[in-house]
Amino acid sequence: MTMFTTSTDVSGILPDDYGPLIVQPVQRGSIAYQVSTNLGTTSTKMHVPIVTDDPSAAWVAEGAEITPDDGTLDELTITPTKIAGLTAITRELASDSSPAAAEIVGSGLARSIATRVDQAFFGAQSAPAQSGLGALSGVATVDAGSAWANLDPFLEAISNTETVGTNVTSFVANPADALLLAQLKDQTGSNRPLLGSDPTQPTRRLIHGVPLYVSPAVTAGTVWGIPRDRVLVVTREDVTLEVDKSVFFTSDRVAVKAIMRVGFGFPHAAAVQKITLGA
């Protein structure tokens, strides 16, 4: 008897059943996706135009000639590269077409991929990983001193981005630094935290109104100030799902592999803020 993809007893292991449950959890779980502008592409490369110098305008008297001026354009090319996750599930689970069973498979792969995406985004890893913030030259650096004592360095970072025509839309810190910042009080002898909070999301911390995100992928002693419009994460729209029943033949398990292609782009490095503790 030949088994077809339309057979009801194999519907649970078809790639189409799991595809959306990989991509969406990755985007929800990855801090990189949450703090950046997300773009999708069906091409191998994405070309992003950059205006490096605006055309010059000037006051002109009535009837006078307007002096033409050209802006300066550049282009950023983002090439998404492959990140893959592999998990093993029981044949019984693979044959269960219920949403709950599919969610288990999708979540496991998504957590692994999201972790790797963040490590590359905030780090300085070698190829084939994408080049992240840790390897980015030209970022604005703010010295926070030898310890987190107040929120003045964050005010400086906010001011820096405003100077170059944008705004910090998120700060991202290592959990250890986030804890130290959360323990700062508004004055000596007070128990009131210096960090603000969002009434609609009580667990969300704010620094001068800007959300503070937490990621173990950020190096301790560093907090990134990110303007969403100047930081890009590009996802190649197709996600490859492969299912193999022979790899774990002796234990009656099924191998499920997910492959995504993700790329990073930083068209305006000077707008990105790196707040660091000194030695």
N, C-alpha and C positions, 0 to 999 in steps of 0.2 A: 504494500500500500504506500502511495506517495503522500507525503505531508506537504500541504500547501500553506501559504501565508494566510489564507482565508479560514483555515481550520480553527475551530473555537478553542481547542485545547492548547494552542500555542500563542494565542493572542497576547498573553502577558509578557512574552519575551521579544516582541517586535520592537525595533528601534523607535518607531513612531510613537509608541506608548510612553517612552521615557524621555524623548528629546526635550520637550518643554520643561520637564521636571529637573533637568540638568541646568539649562541656561538661566532660568528665572531664579532658582535658589543661589546660584553663583553671584548674580547681580545683587541680590538682597544681602548675602553674607559677606561680600567683599567690601571693605572700607574704601578701596580705590574706586569702585564703581559709585559708591554713595557720595563721594566728595568731588567728583569730576563731572565733566560733560561727557555723556555717553553717546557714541556714534556707532552706527552699523554700516557695514559695507559688504557688497557681494564681489568685490574685486580683490586682487592680490595686494594692491597698495591703495592707500588713500592719500590724495594730494590736498593739503590745506593751504589756501592762500593767506599770506601774512602781510599786513601793511606795516612797514618799518618806519615810514615817514609820511605824514599826511600832506596833501597839497596845501600850499600856503594861501591864506586869505588875508585881505587888507582892506582898510577903509578907502573908498573911492569917491571922488567928487562927482557931482551930477554931470553926466555927459562925457566924463573922462574914460580913457581906455582902461580896461581891466587886464592887468598883467597875468598871463597864464603861468601856471606852475604845475609840475607833475609830482605826484606822490611816488614813493619808492615801495615796490612790491617784492616779496620774496615768497618762497614756497616751502612748506614742511611736508616731507613724505613719510608716512607712517606705514610700516609693513608689519601686520600682525603675524606673530609666530605661534607655533603649536605648544599647547599645554594639554596634558592628557592625564586621565585618572582611570584606575582599574580597580574593580571590586569583584568579589566572589559571593554569590548567593546560592541558596539551595534550589534544587530543581522545583521543589514544592512552591517556594516563594515566586520563582520565575513564572510558574504556570498560573499563579493567582492573579487575575486581571483586575482585582479591586484597586481603587485609588490608593488605599492605605499601603498596600504592598509596593506599588510603584513609587510612592513617596519615600519609602525606606531606601530603595535603590537610588533614587535621584538625590536624596539628601546626603547620603554617604559620599558619593562622587563629588557633589557640589561643594561640600565642606573642604575636601582635599584640594580641589581646583582653586577655590576662593583663597585658601591659605597661601598657595603658591603665587597667585596673582598679586596678593598684597606684599609678599616678601620681595617680589621683583619690583613692584611699584615704589616702595619706600626704600629699597636697597640699591646696591650697585653690583648686581650680579653679572656674570659673564654670559656670552652667547652660548646656547640659543635662547636664554632668557632675555626678556626685554630690558632695555636700559632705563633705570628708574630715577627717582629724585636724588638718591644718594650719589649718582654719577653725573648729575646735572650741574654744569658750570654756569656762573652768572647769576645764581640766586642771591637774594638779599639776606645777609646774615645778621642776626641780632644777638648780642652778648647778654645773657641773663645773669652773669655773675657766677659765683661758686655754688649757689643754692637757690631754690625757688623761694623768694622772700615776699614778693608782691606780683601784681599783674602788669606792672609798667612795661616790661619787655613786649607784652602782647599789644599794648597800646601803640608802641613804636612800630610793631609789625603792621598793624592796621593802618597807621599813618603812612608807612612806606608804600603800601599798595595803592592808597588814595593818591599818592604823589605821581604814580605811573598810570593813573586813570582807571583803576578798578577797585575791588573790595575783597577783603578776606571773607570767605563764606563758610570756612570751617577750619578748626585747629585739630590736629591729630597727634596724640601722644602715646608713648609706651604706658602700659598699665601702672608701672611703678611711679612714673612722673604724674600720671593722672591722679593717683592716690595722694601724692604730696601736695598737688595743687588743690585738691578737694579738702585737704586738712587745713589750708590757710584760713585764718579768721580775719574778720573785718577790723578788729582792733585788739590790743592786748587785754586779756582777761575775758574776752567775749567767746561765746560758743557759736556765734553766727558765722557760717562759711562765707568766704570772700567770693567764691564762684556763685553765679546766678543759676536759676533753674527755670525750666519751661513749665508753666502751670498745666499745659495740655499734655505734657510728657514728664512726669515727676522725676524720672530717673535720668533725664537729659540735663547735662551740665552746660552752662553758658559762660563764656569769657567775654565780658563787655558786649553781651548780646549775640556773640558768635558761638555756634555749637562746638563742643569739644568731643571729638570721637576718640576711641581707644583702640589701639591695635598692637599686638605683640611684635608685629613686623617693623615697627618704628624703633630705632636705636634708643636705648635709655639715655637720658640727658639731652634729647632733641625733641622739639615740638615743631611740626610743620604747620605753617599758615598757608592755606590753599585758596586761591581765587578760582571758583569753579569755571569761569569763562576762559581761563588761560591754561587749563589742564584738561587733556583729552584722553579718554580710554576708548579705543576702537575695537569692536568685536566683528570678526568675520561671521556673517549671519548663519552660514551652514554649520551645524554641529554633527560630527560623525559619531554614530552609536554602533558599536559592533558587539555581537553576542556570540560566544563560542562555548559549545557544550562538551568539547573534547579535552580541554586543558586540564580540568579537574575530574577526569572521568572516574577515577577510583573512589572518589568521595561523593559522587553524584551531585556535584555543584556546577553552576553555570558562571562563566566569566563574562562580565559586562565592562566594556571599555568606552569611555567618552573622550572625545578630542575636540577642543576648542582652539580657535586662533585669536589671540588678543594682542593689541599693540598700544603703546603709550605715545603721547605727543605733548610737548611743552613749548608752544609757540611764543611764549613771552616769559623767559626764565627770570627776569628781574622782578616780576610780579609775585613770584613764589618766595615765601618767607621761611627761613630756617632759624629757629630760636634755640640757642644752645647754652648749656651750662659750661663754664670754664673749668680748667683743671683745679 
